[in-house]
Amino acid sequence: MGIYLEEKEEKNYQAFMDELEKISKKYGIAFEGCGVFAFSDENGFKSIKYRKDSSSGDLRIDELVFSDGTKADR
């Protein structure tokens, strides 16, 4: 049984995956994971900052603000 996504969320997800493929190819870095999309906002995020620690091999969010100004509970 899959997760039901609204049409706009699905379009955003597919567009994100297309862009991720492009930047993965460009920079030679690939990601793999299951259930890793912890946050979504169909209107885009107001701001997002990733933790920049290449030594850990982790992709982590340091700060996230949704389009309505709400901060993600980190």
C-alpha positions in Angstrom: 0.0 0.0 0.0 1.5 3.3 -1.0 1.3 6.8 0.3 -1.4 9.0 -1.3 0.0 12.4 -2.4 -2.0 15.3 -3.7 -1.4 16.1 -7.3 0.8 19.2 -6.7 2.9 17.3 -4.1 3.4 14.5 -6.6 4.5 16.9 -9.3 6.9 18.6 -6.9 8.3 15.2 -5.8 8.9 14.1 -9.4 10.5 17.5 -10.3 12.7 17.2 -7.2 13.8 13.7 -8.3 14.6 15.0 -11.8 16.8 17.8 -10.4 18.5 15.4 -7.8 19.5 13.1 -10.7 21.1 16.1 -12.5 23.1 17.4 -9.5 24.1 13.8 -8.5 25.5 13.3 -12.0 27.2 16.7 -12.0 28.9 16.3 -8.6 29.4 12.6 -8.5 27.4 12.2 -5.3 24.5 9.8 -5.0 22.0 9.2 -2.2 20.1 6.1 -1.2 17.5 5.7 1.6 14.0 4.6 2.4 11.4 6.9 4.0 13.9 9.8 4.0 11.5 12.6 2.9 10.7 13.9 6.4 9.2 17.3 5.4 7.3 18.7 2.5 5.5 21.9 1.6 3.6 22.1 -1.6 4.3 25.9 -1.8 8.1 25.4 -1.3 10.1 26.2 1.8 10.8 29.8 2.9 14.3 28.7 3.9 16.3 25.5 4.4 19.9 24.9 5.5 21.6 21.5 5.4 24.3 20.4 7.8 27.5 20.7 5.8 29.6 17.8 7.3 31.0 15.7 4.5 32.9 13.5 7.0 29.8 12.0 8.4 28.3 10.8 5.2 24.9 12.0 6.5 22.4 14.4 4.8 20.8 16.3 7.7 18.7 19.4 7.9 19.9 22.1 10.3 17.1 24.6 9.8 13.8 24.5 8.0 11.1 27.2 7.7 7.8 26.3 5.8 6.2 28.7 3.4 3.8 30.0 6.1 6.7 30.9 8.4 6.4 27.9 10.7 9.8 26.4 11.8 10.2 22.7 11.6 10.5 21.0 15.0 14.1 19.8 15.0 
